[in-house]
Every structure is written in C-alpha cells, then in structure tokens.
Amino acid sequence: MKILAVADTELPYLYEYYNPQRTKDVDLIVSCGDLKAKYLEFLTTVVNRPLIYVRGNHDSHYQTEPPEGCICIEDKIFVYKGLRFFGLGGSRRYNNSPYMYTEREMERRIRRARRRLEVYEGIDILVTHAPASGYGDLEDLPHRGFECFNTFLDCYKPAYMLHGHVHKEYGSDFVVRRTHESGTEIINCYGCQIIDIPDDLVKEPSLQTRRRIRRLTFFEKLKGES
C-alpha cells in the first residue's frame, strides 16, 4: 500500500501546479494537520482516494468549516484495507486555541481510547500532529513533544508514527525518519512524504476480533444516539 502523508505547508506541485505523477499509485492520503480545508478537499478529489486527517494547533477553522469529503480520525481507530490507524491531533498547550493540550490532557485522551485499542488488538499507524518527546521535537513549549506518545509507542508498538508540526526550516538538525526505541518508525510528514507500506503488515483480523469490533461499534453508535 502506498500512502501520501501531508502536513503543515501546501506544495505547489500538489495544488496550483498539480502533477498527477507525484501521486501515482497512491492508495490513501493522510493529513497530519495545519493545512487548509480546501487543500485537503482538492487532494482527495484529484487523487481520487480517501483522505483521513487529524487537526493541527492552527486548524481552529475546522470547527466551522471542516474539510468536506475527508474523514476525521481524532480519538478513533480507522481501518483501511486491513491497516489500523489511530489519530491524536493537536500540540502542546501554549494558548487557548481549541486543539492544544497539556501532557495530562493528552494522557486522558489515550486512556479513554484504551478499550477501543484492546478490542482492535492495537494499531499499525499512529497519526499525530505533534511529535513524541525526544524524537524530532524542539525545546520551546509550542514545539515540545508529548512524553505520553513514547509510552503509547512502547505499549502498542505500531509500525509507524506519522506527525508534522516541526518544520524543516526550524533547524539544521531536521530529520524526516527516526526509529523509536520501541521499533516504531517515526516519520515527520512536513510538506509531504510517500510511504510504501509492506504487504506483510496488512493482516486480516480474526473472526473473534471482527465480532468484538462489531459489538463495540454497535454500542458506540447507541451511545452517540442517546
């Protein structure tokens, strides 16, 4: 499977001067935040593939004008062709913007998803806006990573973590790919990255797991309607 992951900045060859060769054979688009809704709408339309996203700290306009035709995966597990994605957008809190969190607030989001993560037997790809602490973050508060992301990676060991937030222009030590001590490959998707997912990562869930997922989905739907 081939993923087009985008974050933080609009690229001319994906927008005003769209070049279809850049997105050839892409199966799924993933946005790691801080992009205009119209940009995401354009991408999912011209590439003609699903687009999933988390929100960045500058995406407050999504509250009134979310990207149409795109799928928000905040605090949700999204399964596409057997791959399990989990979304945790936002950055460290440095003002009152809606998509900023303290370390404790982000920890609570993860705890609330624990039951869902157990039912799905973990995930394959964690999608965030901010990085994990110590893995491509910066020392200033706005660009400091979350320590609880390290705990998450150690616990669930996803194959990949995709994030944005830290721009290439912020320093000479910018690195696109890093390996976490858990074995997770961490990818900073600033601008865009094409990620080839190996076929052996895609696994069909067992019959028992599928039943548990259907049951969980049923009760979550009931709860949402109540």
N, C-alpha and C positions, 0 to 999 in steps of 0.2 A: 504494500500500500504506500502511496506517495501523499504526503501532507504538505500543503503550503501554509506555513505559520508566519503571521504578520504581527507587528506591534509598533506603536509609538510614532511612526512617520509614514507619510504617504509617498510611495515611489512612483515617479512619472511613468516608468515602463509598465506599471500595473494599473495606471489610471489615465492621465491625459494622453499618453502615447502608448496605450496598451499593446503589448506584444504577446500574442497568444502562444508563441513558442516558449515563453517563460513559464507558462502554466500547463504545458502539455503533459498529459497523463496524470494530472493531479486528481486524487480521489476525494479529498476533504480539505477544507480551509479552516484554520484555527486562528482566532484573533486573541492576542494576549493583552489587549487594552490600549487605551489612549489613542483611539482612531475615530475619525468622524463616522457617523452612522451612514452617510451617503457613500463613503468609500467602501464600507463593508457590503452595502447593498449592491454597489457596482460589481464588486468582485464575485459575489455569489451568482449574479446574473450572467456576467460574461464568461466566467469559468464553467458555469452551469453545474456546480457542485454544492453540497450543503456547506454552510458556514456556521461554526459554533464559536462562542465568544465568552470571555469574562470581561469585567469592567475595570478600567484603569482609574487612577485617582483624579484624572481630568475628564472623566466621562459623565459628569453630572447631567449633561443634556440628554442622556439616555432615559432619564426619569420621565421626560415628556415626549421625547422623540427617539425611541429605541430603533435600532436598525431593522427595517422590515424584511421579512423573509429569512431572517437569521435566528439562530437558536441560542438563547442564554443558558449557560450551564453552571451558573453560580450555585454552589452548595448542592449540586446534583451530579449523579453519575449518568453519563450519556454513552450509549453503546452504538458503535458504528462498525458494521462488518466484523463483529467479534472483538473489537478493541474497546476497552473500558476507559473513558475519560472522566476526570473529576475536576471541577472548577472552583477556585478560590481567588477571586479578583481583589483589587484594592491594594493600597500601600500602607506604610506606617502612618499613623495619625500625626499630622503637624498643623492642621487647622480643622475647621468644622465641615469640610466637604463630606458628602454622604458616603463616599467609597474609600474611607480611610479607617484604620483600625489600630487599636493598641495591641500589644502582644497578647494580652489576656483575652481581648475580644476575638482575635483570630483563633486562639486556642479553643474558645467556646464554639466557634463555627465548626471546627474539626470534631469536637466532642459530639455535637448534635448530629453529625453525619456518621457516627460510629456504627450504628445499627445497619444503615444502608451499606456501608463498606463491608461489613461482615456478611450480609446477605449476598452481595456480588462477589465475595471472596477476593476482595482487594480491587486494585485498578492496574491499568497498564501505563496510563499517561496522566500526570498531574499538570493542569493548566493554571497558571497564576499570572498576576501582573508583576508583583514584587519578587525578588529573588529570595533564596534561603540565606540566612545569616552566614557570612564567611565564604560564600560561593558567588562571587561577582557583584556583591553589594558595595556600597561606599560608607564612609564614616559618618556623613551628615545624616540627621534624622530622616529627612524625606526619602533618602535612597538607601536607608538601612534595611537589611533583610529581616525576615522573621525566623527566630530560633525554632518555633514550633514546626516550621516546614522541615527542618532537619529531623525532628522527632518523627514526623509523618513519614519521611523517606526511610528512616531506619525501621519503622514498624511495618509499612506496607510494601516497600521495595518496588515501586513502579519502575518500568524500564526507562521511562523518560520523564523529565520535568521541563515544561516549556514556560518561559517567562519573558518579560520585557522590562520596561521601567528605567533601566540603566542604559543610557545612550552611548554609542561608540565615541561621540565627541567629548564625553566626560573625562577621559583619561587615556593615557598611552597603554595602560595595562588591560584594556578591554579584550576579553576572550569570549568567543562565541560558544565553545563547548568545553565543559568541565565534567569530571567524573566525581560523583559524591562517594563518600566512604561506604555507603550502602550498596554501591554498584550502579545507582541510577545515573543515567547520562543527562546532565543539565544543559539546556540549550537556550541562550539568550537570542530571542527572535526579533530583535530590533531591526526595523526595515522589513526584511523577510528572510526566511530560511526554507529550503526544500529538504524535507526529511523523508528518507526511504525507510519504511518500517519492514523489517524482515518477516517473511511469511510465517516462520515458526513462532512468532509472538502472538499471532491470532489463533485463539483456541475457542472451540465451541464449549459453552458451559454444560455441565452435566444436567440430566433430567431433573434431579433433585434441586439443583440451583435454579433452574428455569422456573420450577414450581414456586420456590421461595420468592423469586423476583416478582412473579405474577401476583402472589399474595401480598407482598409489600406494596406493589403499585396499586392494587385494589384498595387497600386500607388508606394509603396516602391520598388517593382520589376521593374517598369518602370523607376524610378529614378536611380536604380542601373545599368540599361542597357544603360542609356543615357550618 
